[in-house]
Amino acid sequence: MAHKDVYGLIRVGVAVPKLKVGNPSFNVKEIETIAKTASLKHQIKVLVFPELSISAYTCSDLFHQRLLLEACEDTLKILLDHTKTLDMVIAVGMPIRADSQLFNCGVVLHKGKILGVVPKTFVPNYNEFYEKRWFASSKDRISNSIDLCGQRTAFGENLLFQDTLSDLCIAAEICEDLWTPIPPSSRHAMQGANLIINLSASNEIVGKYEYRRELVKQQSARCIASYLYASAGQNESTTDVVFSGHGIIAENGTIVEEERFVDEGSLLFYDIDIEKLMNDRYKNNSFMGKIQEGISYEKILFSFTEVNVDKIKRAVDPYPFVPAAKEKRTERCKEIFTIQSIGLAERLSKTGIKKAVIGISGGLDSTLALLVCIEAFDRLKIMRKNIIGITMPGFGTTGRTYHNALLLMKALGITVKEISIKEACIQHFKDIGHDIEIHDVTYENVQARERTQILMDMANKENGLVVGTGDLSELALGWCTYNGDHMSMYGVNVSIPKTLVRYLVQWYADMEENTSIAATLRDISDTPVSPELLPPDQEGKIEQKTEEIIGCYDLHDFFLFNMLRHGFSPSKIFFLAVIAFKGKWKEEEILHWLKVFYKRFFTQQFKRSCLPDGPKVGSICLSPRGDWRMPSDASYEIWLNDLNSISG
């Protein structure tokens, strides 16, 4: 039966059982208990146990006892029989005799069958480790297959375990293998493995924990893979060293689950995203590089019956553009400001221009752009008066935004100008024969283009540079006037999405010592997003609210990130959005705005095809010279069809 793969999500686990040193019977019973719990209760599909978990790692010279070795194989046979109904790949560690040698191996099982046996390659023999006293390296093996528990099975370090009905491809390395300059997992990944499992026994000494977790984290990033690390637990012998049962699940440079020093054994699990990993690999054409010649791999096929879970165990960030770690808030925000301001400063420096012209509306985007200008001019040691801020009240300008614009410009010490656009727009309406009472797209765009004309002409007059204020979210949705606010001489916000714009302004307010400036910034942050191109309501408040027209930017930024960064399908983005915004948005609302997003994203590409210069800040940018190249007349039919299949 073909399995449902839940949009590429696979539930994986790391287990550290209670054990007795040199007692395979006891140990296998513990392994079996955890395995059944993992499969039947938690629906885990791949489960990894520590190095030599059937015998225990600290048996020392007992590994030379035939009785122990035979007991390991006998109990493995029991484990195979007792787990044959579990639709789960299980990796356990045990000593295995082959080619007149003894090997430290990971044994990979599925539904009562041994898929393969992976011997350890790098056998440590330094400091507290004496493994060469008992074990040979995989480099010393002769055979490519062995008999184990009455089964003929593959034997070697270069084995890939491929699910036939998904992209999941598993490879194994053992403990010390990871600590080498070029771990086997690096080659495994280049051969197609996207889930690396490591059966380990790494003891605890001061400082080793941080180094070990960083190794796992970095290797998962280099391999663009998920990495499961299971290390021996506290029940190992403490004659000379102590083990912590360190379990780690990492995904492409992020530790998603971790635990150690658990007294009664532990079980960690998480839903890793194989589709996400593979999409990253397809996009990164440096990933494959040059595959080392002369190394052969054997691919072993298996099939899960079904990959499905009742409830996803995976963090889905509703605000993927916003820094998640609060303790790094200042560091991250400073970095963003620095990238933006250096981009502008270098443009000013290289052109010899000493002035900047910027339109200030009292809204979020122009506020952030102004703060970036301040940073750039201070960096260049150019007086702030050379920043010419122009507020251009029109038919929709409210008192709140107007006063905030003036307050902010005056408080920051820039040159302040006010130029009303009303009379010019009225004249233009007459020139083109447009009825001023008809508040359509012409009515709105005339105002936007009039403002841009003023900025451009003022820049000519002052020999200045027009600094753009539009952000990434507006560009994605085409929520800008072509050759109006769409145009500038340098766009500092071009890769800053709306959710991040608001976050940066709020952060700046929190850091600002001038209470007047801080209060103004907070009020700007609290103001509804609006282009203010339609007249205000009877109370003089903003009537035209962007998010009521095109949808909430929280949603659109989530859609944008997952579409561009991960290449997810619309149906998968919907699936994730329902999880991320549970309790805030109904499913039908999310689906409606996701359809709006795709229609606007495709039909508005022509505006992005001629964007002015601006710095890339995060992982996503829509510049036609940078990250995004798309035909302006591409069809969105298959994307909408994918969403229509959800709504029935």
C-alpha positions in Angstrom: 0.0 0.0 0.0 1.4 3.4 -1.0 2.1 5.5 2.1 1.0 9.0 2.8 4.2 11.0 3.6 2.6 14.1 5.2 4.4 16.5 2.9 7.8 15.0 3.4 7.6 14.9 7.2 9.2 11.8 8.8 9.0 11.1 12.6 12.5 10.1 13.9 13.7 9.3 17.4 16.8 8.9 19.6 16.6 6.4 22.5 18.9 5.8 25.4 17.8 2.6 27.3 18.6 1.5 30.8 21.1 -1.4 30.6 23.4 -3.7 32.4 27.0 -4.1 31.4 27.5 -7.5 29.8 23.9 -8.5 29.9 22.4 -8.6 26.4 19.2 -10.3 27.5 18.3 -7.5 29.9 19.4 -4.8 27.4 17.4 -6.2 24.5 14.3 -6.3 26.6 14.7 -2.6 27.4 15.4 -1.8 23.7 12.3 -3.8 22.7 10.1 -1.9 25.2 11.3 1.5 24.0 10.9 0.4 20.4 7.3 -0.7 20.8 6.4 2.5 22.7 8.1 4.5 20.0 6.3 2.8 17.2 2.8 2.1 18.6 2.4 5.2 20.8 4.4 7.8 19.1 4.4 6.6 15.5 8.2 7.0 15.1 9.6 5.6 11.8 13.3 5.7 12.5 14.8 5.0 15.9 18.5 5.0 16.9 20.0 3.5 20.0 23.6 4.1 21.3 26.8 2.4 20.3 27.1 -1.2 21.5 23.7 -0.9 23.1 23.1 -4.6 23.1 26.2 -5.5 25.1 27.0 -2.1 26.6 29.9 0.0 25.5 32.1 -0.5 28.6 32.5 -4.3 28.5 36.3 -3.9 27.9 38.1 -7.3 27.7 34.8 -9.1 28.0 34.5 -8.4 24.3 36.9 -11.3 23.9 34.5 -13.6 25.6 32.8 -15.9 23.1 29.8 -16.3 25.4 29.1 -12.5 25.3 29.4 -12.4 21.6 27.0 -15.3 21.1 24.6 -13.8 23.6 24.5 -10.6 21.6 23.6 -12.5 18.4 21.0 -14.6 20.2 19.3 -11.6 21.7 19.4 -9.7 18.4 17.4 -12.7 17.0 14.8 -12.2 19.7 14.7 -8.5 19.0 14.1 -9.2 15.3 11.3 -11.5 16.1 9.6 -9.3 18.6 9.7 -6.2 16.4 8.8 -7.7 13.1 5.3 -6.2 13.3 6.7 -2.7 13.9 6.8 -0.5 10.7 10.0 1.2 11.9 13.7 1.3 11.1 15.7 0.5 14.2 19.4 0.9 14.6 21.2 -0.9 17.5 24.8 -1.4 18.4 26.6 -4.6 19.0 30.0 -6.4 18.5 30.1 -8.6 15.4 32.6 -11.2 14.3 33.5 -11.2 10.6 36.6 -11.9 8.5 38.4 -13.4 11.6 38.1 -10.0 13.3 35.7 -8.2 15.7 33.9 -5.1 14.6 32.0 -2.4 16.5 28.8 -2.2 14.4 25.5 -0.6 14.0 22.8 -3.0 12.9 19.9 -1.6 11.0 16.6 -3.5 11.2 13.1 -3.2 9.7 10.1 -5.5 10.3 12.2 -8.5 11.4 14.8 -8.1 8.6 18.4 -7.0 9.0 18.8 -4.3 6.3 22.5 -4.0 6.8 25.4 -3.9 9.2 27.7 -0.8 9.4 31.1 -1.3 11.1 32.9 1.6 12.7 35.6 3.2 10.6 37.6 5.3 13.0 38.5 3.3 16.0 39.9 5.5 18.8 42.9 4.5 20.8 44.0 7.5 22.8 43.4 9.1 26.2 40.6 7.0 27.9 39.8 5.0 24.7 41.3 1.6 24.0 39.0 0.3 21.3 41.7 -1.0 19.0 42.4 -3.5 21.8 39.1 -5.2 20.8 37.9 -3.9 17.4 39.1 -3.6 13.9 38.3 -0.7 11.5 35.9 -1.1 8.6 38.9 -0.4 6.4 40.2 -3.8 7.5 37.1 -5.8 6.5 37.2 -8.2 3.6 33.6 -9.2 3.1 30.8 -7.2 1.7 28.1 -9.4 3.3 27.9 -11.6 6.3 25.5 -14.1 7.9 23.8 -12.8 11.0 20.9 -14.4 12.9 20.3 -16.7 9.9 20.1 -13.8 7.4 22.6 -12.9 4.7 23.0 -9.2 5.0 25.1 -6.3 3.6 28.2 -5.5 5.6 30.2 -2.2 5.1 30.5 1.4 6.0 29.0 2.7 2.7 25.5 1.5 2.9 22.4 3.6 2.1 19.0 2.6 3.3 16.4 4.0 0.9 12.6 4.1 1.4 11.1 3.2 -2.0 8.1 5.4 -1.6 9.7 8.7 -0.4 12.9 10.6 -0.6 14.1 9.3 2.8 17.6 7.9 2.5 19.5 6.8 5.7 23.2 6.3 6.3 25.1 5.5 9.5 28.3 6.4 11.2 29.5 5.5 14.6 30.8 7.8 17.4 34.4 8.7 16.5 33.6 8.8 12.8 32.0 12.2 13.4 35.1 13.6 15.1 37.4 13.2 12.1 38.3 15.9 9.6 36.1 14.4 6.9 33.5 12.2 8.6 32.0 9.3 6.6 28.6 11.2 6.7 30.0 13.8 4.4 30.4 11.2 1.7 27.2 9.6 2.6 25.3 12.9 2.1 26.9 13.4 -1.3 25.8 9.9 -2.3 22.2 10.8 -1.4 21.7 10.3 2.4 19.5 12.9 4.0 19.2 11.3 7.4 22.5 10.5 9.2 22.3 8.3 12.3 25.1 8.1 14.8 25.3 5.3 17.4 27.7 6.8 19.9 29.3 6.3 23.3 30.9 9.7 24.2 31.8 10.1 27.8 31.5 13.4 29.8 34.4 15.6 30.7 34.3 19.3 31.3 33.6 21.2 28.1 33.0 18.2 25.9 29.3 18.6 25.8 29.4 22.0 24.0 32.0 20.7 21.5 30.0 17.5 20.8 26.7 19.3 20.2 28.4 21.8 17.9 29.9 18.9 15.9 26.4 17.4 15.4 24.9 20.8 14.6 27.6 21.8 12.1 27.7 18.4 10.4 24.0 18.5 9.8 24.4 21.9 8.2 27.3 20.9 6.0 25.4 17.8 4.8 22.1 19.6 4.5 20.7 16.7 6.4 19.0 15.7 9.6 21.3 14.1 12.1 20.3 11.6 14.9 22.8 11.2 17.7 22.4 8.7 20.4 25.1 8.3 23.1 25.5 5.8 25.8 23.7 6.4 29.1 24.5 6.6 32.8 24.1 2.9 33.3 27.4 2.2 31.6 30.3 1.3 33.9 31.6 4.3 35.8 35.0 2.6 36.6 36.9 5.3 34.9 34.4 7.6 33.1 30.8 8.7 33.2 28.3 8.8 30.3 25.3 11.1 30.1 23.0 9.5 27.5 23.3 12.6 25.3 20.6 12.5 22.6 20.4 15.0 19.8 18.2 15.5 16.8 19.5 18.2 14.4 18.2 19.4 11.1 20.4 21.4 8.8 22.3 23.4 11.4 19.5 23.6 14.1 19.3 21.5 17.2 15.6 20.7 17.4 15.6 18.2 20.3 18.2 17.4 22.9 18.5 15.6 26.3 21.1 14.2 28.6 21.6 13.0 32.2 18.2 11.2 32.3 18.1 8.6 35.0 15.5 6.2 33.6 16.5 6.2 29.9 15.1 8.6 27.4 13.2 8.8 24.1 13.3 11.9 22.0 11.4 12.3 18.7 10.7 15.0 16.1 9.2 15.3 12.7 12.0 16.1 10.3 11.2 17.6 6.9 12.9 15.6 4.2 11.3 17.7 1.4 12.8 20.8 2.9 16.2 19.3 3.0 16.0 18.1 -0.5 14.8 21.4 -1.8 17.7 23.1 -0.2 20.1 20.6 -1.9 18.5 21.2 -5.3 18.9 24.9 -4.9 22.5 24.7 -3.6 24.5 23.7 -6.7 27.7 23.7 -4.7 26.5 20.9 -2.5 27.5 17.9 -4.6 31.0 19.2 -5.6 33.3 16.5 -6.7 32.4 13.0 -5.5 35.4 11.1 -4.4 36.2 8.4 -7.0 36.9 4.8 -6.1 34.4 4.5 -3.3 31.4 2.2 -4.0 28.1 2.4 -2.3 25.3 -0.2 -1.9 21.7 1.0 -1.8 19.4 -1.2 0.3 15.7 -0.7 -0.4 12.9 -0.9 2.2 9.3 0.3 2.2 7.3 1.9 5.0 3.7 0.9 4.9 2.5 4.3 5.9 4.1 7.4 7.2 1.4 9.3 9.0 0.9 10.8 12.5 -2.0 12.0 14.5 -0.4 15.3 15.5 2.7 16.9 14.0 5.6 17.2 16.5 7.5 20.0 14.8 7.9 23.7 15.6 6.3 25.8 12.9 7.3 29.5 13.3 4.5 31.9 12.4 7.0 34.7 12.0 10.0 33.1 10.1 11.5 36.5 9.2 11.6 37.8 12.8 14.6 36.7 15.1 13.3 34.0 17.4 15.9 34.2 20.2 15.1 37.2 22.4 18.5 37.2 23.9 20.0 37.8 20.5 17.5 40.5 19.6 19.9 43.4 19.8 22.7 41.6 18.1 20.4 40.6 15.2 18.8 43.9 14.8 22.1 45.7 14.8 23.3 43.3 12.1 20.3 44.1 9.9 20.7 47.9 10.4 24.4 47.6 9.7 23.9 45.7 6.4 21.2 48.2 5.3 23.3 51.3 6.3 26.5 50.0 4.8 24.7 49.4 1.5 23.5 53.0 1.5 26.7 54.5 2.8 28.8 52.8 0.1 26.4 54.0 -2.6 26.7 57.5 -1.3 30.5 57.2 -1.0 31.1 55.7 -4.4 28.9 58.3 -6.2 30.2 61.2 -4.2 26.7 62.2 -3.3 26.4 64.0 0.1 22.6 64.3 0.3 19.7 61.9 0.6 16.0 62.7 -0.3 13.4 60.6 1.4 9.6 60.8 1.6 8.3 60.5 5.2 4.7 59.5 5.6 4.5 58.7 9.3 4.2 55.0 8.4 6.5 52.0 9.2 8.4 51.7 6.0 9.5 55.3 5.6 10.4 55.4 9.3 12.7 52.4 9.0 14.3 53.9 5.9 14.9 57.1 7.7 16.5 55.4 10.6 18.8 53.6 8.1 19.7 56.9 6.6 20.6 58.3 10.0 22.8 55.3 10.6 24.5 55.7 7.2 25.1 59.4 7.5 26.5 59.1 11.0 28.8 56.3 9.7 30.0 58.6 7.0 30.3 61.5 9.4 28.0 63.6 7.2 25.7 66.0 9.1 22.1 64.9 9.4 20.8 68.1 7.9 21.9 66.6 4.5 19.1 64.2 4.8 16.1 66.0 3.3 12.9 64.5 4.6 9.8 65.5 2.7 6.2 64.9 4.0 3.7 65.2 1.2 0.2 65.3 2.6 -2.6 64.3 0.2 -6.3 63.5 0.2 -5.9 60.5 2.6 -3.3 61.9 5.0 -4.5 61.8 8.6 -3.4 64.0 11.4 -1.8 61.1 13.2 0.6 60.1 10.5 1.2 63.8 9.5 2.2 64.8 13.0 4.3 61.7 13.6 6.2 62.4 10.4 7.0 65.9 11.4 7.8 65.0 15.0 10.2 62.2 14.0 12.1 64.3 11.4 12.5 67.3 13.7 13.7 65.1 16.6 16.3 63.3 14.5 17.7 66.6 13.3 17.2 66.2 9.5 16.1 68.9 7.1 12.3 69.0 7.1 10.2 70.0 4.0 6.4 69.9 3.5 5.0 69.8 0.0 1.3 69.2 -0.4 0.4 67.1 -3.5 -3.3 68.1 -3.5 -3.2 70.9 -6.0 -0.8 69.1 -8.4 -3.1 66.0 -8.3 -6.2 68.1 -9.0 -4.5 69.7 -12.0 -3.4 66.3 -13.2 -7.0 64.9 -12.9 -8.1 67.8 -15.1 -5.4 67.2 -17.6 -6.2 63.5 -18.0 -10.0 64.0 -17.7 -10.5 62.0 -14.5 -13.4 62.8 -12.1 -11.9 63.5 -8.7 -15.0 61.9 -7.1 -14.1 58.6 -8.6 -11.8 57.0 -6.0 -10.4 54.2 -8.2 -6.8 53.0 -9.0 -6.2 56.1 -11.1 -7.1 58.4 -8.2 -4.7 56.5 -6.0 -1.8 56.1 -8.4 -1.8 59.8 -9.5 -0.9 60.6 -5.9 1.8 58.0 -5.6 3.4 59.1 -8.8 3.2 62.8 -7.9 5.1 62.1 -4.7 7.8 60.2 -6.5 8.1 63.0 -9.0 8.6 65.5 -6.2 11.3 63.3 -4.6 13.1 62.8 -7.9 13.0 66.5 -8.9 14.1 67.5 -5.4 17.0 65.1 -5.7 18.0 66.7 -9.0 17.8 70.1 -7.4 19.8 69.2 -4.3 22.2 66.8 -6.1 20.9 64.1 -3.7 19.9 60.4 -3.8 16.3 59.3 -3.5 16.1 56.6 -0.9 13.3 54.1 -1.4 11.1 53.0 1.4 9.1 50.1 0.0 9.5 46.7 1.6 9.8 43.1 0.5 6.2 42.2 1.4 4.8 45.0 -0.7 7.0 43.9 -3.6 5.8 40.2 -3.3 2.2 41.3 -3.5 2.7 44.1 -5.9 1.2 46.5 -3.4 3.0 49.5 -4.8 2.5 51.9 -7.7 4.5 51.1 -10.8 6.9 54.0 -11.3 5.6 55.6 -8.2 6.6 54.4 -4.7 7.9 51.3 -6.6 10.8 53.5 -7.9 13.8 55.1 -6.2 17.6 55.5 -6.6 18.4 53.0 -3.8 15.9 50.9 -1.9 17.2 50.2 1.6 14.1 48.1 2.6 14.0 46.0 -0.5 14.6 42.7 1.3 13.0 43.6 4.6 9.4 42.1 5.0 6.7 44.0 6.8 6.8 41.8 9.9 10.5 42.5 10.3 10.0 46.2 9.6 7.6 46.5 12.5 10.0 44.4 14.7 13.0 46.7 13.9 11.0 49.9 14.6 9.8 48.5 17.9 13.4 47.5 18.8 14.8 50.9 17.9 12.1 52.5 20.1 13.1 50.3 23.0 16.8 51.2 22.6 16.2 54.9 22.0 17.2 57.1 25.0 15.2 60.1 23.7 11.8 59.5 25.2 10.0 61.7 22.6 11.5 59.8 19.7 10.8 56.5 21.4 7.1 57.5 21.9 6.7 58.6 18.3 8.2 55.3 17.0 5.9 53.3 19.2 2.9 55.2 17.9 4.0 54.7 14.3 4.4 50.9 15.0 0.8 50.9 16.4 -0.6 52.8 13.4 -2.6 50.7 10.9 -0.7 50.0 7.7 -2.1 52.2 4.9 -0.9 54.0 1.8 -3.4 56.8 2.8 -4.5 57.4 -0.8 -8.2 57.5 0.0 -9.9 60.1 2.2 -10.1 59.4 6.0 -13.3 58.5 7.7 -15.6 61.0 9.4 -13.5 61.0 12.5 -10.4 61.8 10.5 -8.9 58.3 11.0 -7.4 56.0 8.4 -10.1 54.6 6.2 -7.9 52.6 3.8 -6.4 49.8 5.7 -4.0 47.7 3.7 -4.5 44.4 5.6 -8.3 44.6 5.2 -7.8 44.7 1.5 -5.0 42.3 0.7 -4.8 40.3 3.9 -2.7 40.3 7.0 1.1 40.6 6.5 1.7 38.0 9.2 0.1 35.5 6.8 1.6 36.8 3.6 5.1 36.9 5.1 4.7 33.3 6.2 3.5 32.3 2.7 6.4 34.2 1.1 9.1 32.6 3.2 7.9 29.1 2.8 7.3 29.4 -0.9 10.7 31.1 -1.8 13.0 29.7 0.9 11.8 26.1 0.9 10.0 25.8 -2.4 6.9 24.2 -0.7 3.7 23.6 -2.6 0.7 25.8 -1.8 -1.1 22.8 -0.1 1.9 22.2 2.2 2.2 25.9 3.0 -1.5 25.8 3.9 -0.9 22.7 6.1 1.9 24.5 8.0 0.0 27.8 8.3 -3.0 26.0 9.9 -0.5 24.7 12.6 1.4 28.0 12.9 -1.7 30.2 13.3 -4.0 27.9 15.2 -6.4 29.9 17.3 -5.7 33.1 15.4 -7.0 32.3 11.9 -9.7 29.9 10.7 -8.7 27.4 8.0 -11.0 29.0 5.4 -9.5 32.4 6.0 -6.0 31.1 5.6 -7.0 29.4 2.4 -8.6 32.5 1.0 -5.6 34.8 1.7 -3.2 32.1 0.4 -5.1 32.2 -3.0 -4.8 36.0 -2.9 -1.1 35.7 -2.3 -0.5 33.4 -5.3 -2.6 35.4 -7.7 -0.9 38.7 -6.7 2.6 37.2 -6.6 2.4 35.9 -10.1 0.6 38.8 -11.7 2.8 41.5 -10.2 6.2 40.1 -11.2 6.6 42.9 -13.8 7.1 45.3 -11.0 9.9 43.2 -9.5 11.6 42.8 -12.9 12.8 46.4 -12.8 13.6 47.1 -9.2 16.2 49.7 -8.2 19.3 48.6 -6.4 19.1 47.7 -2.7 21.0 45.4 -0.3 20.0 41.8 0.4 19.6 41.3 4.2 18.1 37.9 4.8 17.7 34.6 3.0 15.1 35.9 0.6 15.3 38.8 -1.9 13.2 39.5 -5.0 15.8 41.5 -6.9 16.0 40.4 -10.6 19.7 40.7 -10.3 19.9 38.5 -7.2 17.8 35.7 -5.9 14.6 35.8 -8.0 14.2 35.4 -11.8 10.7 34.8 -13.0 8.8 35.5 -16.2 6.4 38.3 -15.8 3.7 36.4 -17.7 4.0 33.0 -16.0 0.8 31.1 -15.3 -0.3 30.5 -11.7 -2.8 27.8 -12.8 -1.2 24.7 -11.2 -0.6 26.5 -7.9 -4.2 27.5 -7.7 -5.3 24.0 -8.7 -3.3 22.7 -5.8 -5.1 24.9 -3.4 -8.5 24.3 -5.0 -8.0 20.6 -4.3 -8.0 21.4 -0.6 -11.3 23.3 -0.8 -12.8 20.4 -2.7 
